[in-house]
């Protein structure tokens, strides 16, 4: 669980650094959420 939290925080930081607009933040967070959902479903 600790590694999943670390992964989520690292992903969130990369998303926030990588986009320039509020719309971009929303899209990036949505993609990150989908990736996390997929990872959880695979377990």
TORPA-4810 file (N, C-alpha, C, O; in nm, 3 decimals):
<nodes>
NODE_1_0.082_-0.119_0.000_0.000_0.000_0.000_0.087_0.126_0.000_0.054_0.226_-0.063_X
NODE_2_0.199_0.118_0.072_0.289_0.234_0.079_0.349_0.264_-0.058_0.362_0.380_-0.096_X
NODE_3_0.385_0.159_-0.133_0.443_0.182_-0.265_0.339_0.237_-0.362_0.374_0.316_-0.450_X
NODE_4_0.213_0.198_-0.346_0.106_0.251_-0.431_0.087_0.400_-0.403_0.067_0.479_-0.495_X
NODE_5_0.093_0.437_-0.277_0.081_0.579_-0.241_0.197_0.660_-0.297_0.178_0.770_-0.348_X
NODE_6_0.316_0.605_-0.289_0.434_0.672_-0.343_0.422_0.688_-0.494_0.455_0.793_-0.548_X
NODE_7_0.375_0.584_-0.560_0.355_0.590_-0.705_0.252_0.698_-0.741_0.273_0.774_-0.836_X
NODE_8_0.144_0.704_-0.667_0.040_0.803_-0.692_0.094_0.945_-0.674_0.068_1.032_-0.757_X
NODE_9_0.168_0.968_-0.568_0.225_1.101_-0.543_0.324_1.140_-0.652_0.323_1.254_-0.698_X
NODE_10_0.409_1.047_-0.692_0.506_1.075_-0.798_0.435_1.107_-0.929_0.475_1.199_-1.001_X
NODE_11_0.332_1.031_-0.960_0.254_1.054_-1.082_0.187_1.191_-1.077_0.188_1.265_-1.176_X
NODE_12_0.129_1.224_-0.963_0.062_1.353_-0.948_0.161_1.469_-0.968_0.128_1.568_-1.033_X
NODE_13_0.279_1.456_-0.912_0.380_1.562_-0.929_0.421_1.577_-1.075_0.434_1.689_-1.124_X
NODE_14_0.441_1.466_-1.143_0.478_1.472_-1.285_0.366_1.534_-1.368_0.392_1.611_-1.461_X
NODE_15_0.244_1.501_-1.335_0.129_1.556_-1.408_0.124_1.707_-1.389_0.106_1.782_-1.485_X
NODE_16_0.139_1.751_-1.265_0.131_1.895_-1.238_0.245_1.972_-1.301_0.226_2.086_-1.344_X
NODE_17_0.361_1.913_-1.308_0.476_1.980_-1.369_0.462_1.983_-1.521_0.508_2.077_-1.586_X
NODE_18_0.398_1.880_-1.578_0.395_1.865_-1.723_0.286_1.939_-1.796_0.283_1.935_-1.919_X
NODE_19_0.195_2.008_-1.726_0.088_2.075_-1.800_0.081_2.223_-1.764_0.126_2.265_-1.657_X
NODE_20_0.024_2.302_-1.855_0.027_2.447_-1.839_-0.110_2.510_-1.814_-0.117_2.626_-1.774_X
NODE_21_-0.217_2.437_-1.836_-0.349_2.496_-1.821_-0.434_2.413_-1.725_-0.402_2.298_-1.697_X
NODE_22_-0.541_2.473_-1.677_-0.632_2.402_-1.587_-0.697_2.285_-1.661_-0.713_2.177_-1.603_X
NODE_23_-0.733_2.306_-1.784_-0.790_2.198_-1.864_-0.690_2.084_-1.878_-0.726_1.967_-1.868_X
NODE_24_-0.566_2.118_-1.900_-0.461_2.017_-1.912_-0.443_1.938_-1.783_-0.422_1.817_-1.786_X
NODE_25_-0.452_2.007_-1.670_-0.442_1.940_-1.540_-0.554_1.838_-1.526_-0.531_1.725_-1.485_X
NODE_26_-0.675_1.878_-1.561_-0.790_1.788_-1.551_-0.773_1.665_-1.638_-0.800_1.554_-1.594_X
NODE_27_-0.728_1.684_-1.760_-0.708_1.572_-1.852_-0.597_1.479_-1.801_-0.611_1.357_-1.806_X
NODE_28_-0.489_1.537_-1.754_-0.378_1.457_-1.704_-0.418_1.378_-1.579_-0.381_1.262_-1.565_X
NODE_29_-0.494_1.441_-1.490_-0.539_1.371_-1.369_-0.635_1.258_-1.404_-0.634_1.153_-1.341_X
NODE_30_-0.717_1.281_-1.505_-0.809_1.176_-1.548_-0.730_1.056_-1.601_-0.761_0.942_-1.568_X
NODE_31_-0.629_1.082_-1.682_-0.546_0.973_-1.734_-0.473_0.899_-1.622_-0.462_0.777_-1.624_X
NODE_32_-0.423_0.974_-1.525_-0.355_0.913_-1.412_-0.451_0.825_-1.332_-0.415_0.715_-1.290_X
NODE_33_-0.571_0.874_-1.312_-0.673_0.796_-1.241_-0.708_0.669_-1.315_-0.724_0.564_-1.253_X
NODE_34_-0.719_0.678_-1.445_-0.749_0.559_-1.525_-0.636_0.457_-1.516_-0.661_0.337_-1.508_X
NODE_35_-0.513_0.505_-1.516_-0.398_0.415_-1.504_-0.398_0.344_-1.369_-0.369_0.225_-1.361_X
NODE_36_-0.431_0.418_-1.264_-0.435_0.358_-1.131_-0.548_0.256_-1.123_-0.532_0.149_-1.064_X
NODE_37_-0.664_0.289_-1.181_-0.777_0.195_-1.183_-0.737_0.067_-1.254_-0.766_-0.042_-1.205_X
NODE_38_-0.671_0.079_-1.367_-0.627_-0.039_-1.443_-0.530_-0.124_-1.361_-0.538_-0.247_-1.363_X
NODE_39_-0.439_-0.057_-1.290_-0.342_-0.131_-1.209_-0.412_-0.206_-1.096_-0.375_-0.319_-1.064_X
NODE_40_-0.512_-0.144_-1.037_-0.584_-0.209_-0.927_-0.666_-0.327_-0.979_-0.673_-0.431_-0.914_X
NODE_41_-0.728_-0.311_-1.095_-0.809_-0.418_-1.153_-0.726_-0.541_-1.189_-0.775_-0.653_-1.185_X
NODE_42_-0.599_-0.519_-1.225_-0.512_-0.629_-1.264_-0.470_-0.714_-1.146_-0.434_-0.830_-1.163_X
NODE_43_-0.474_-0.658_-1.024_-0.432_-0.733_-0.904_-0.535_-0.827_-0.860_-0.516_-0.897_-0.761_X
</nodes>
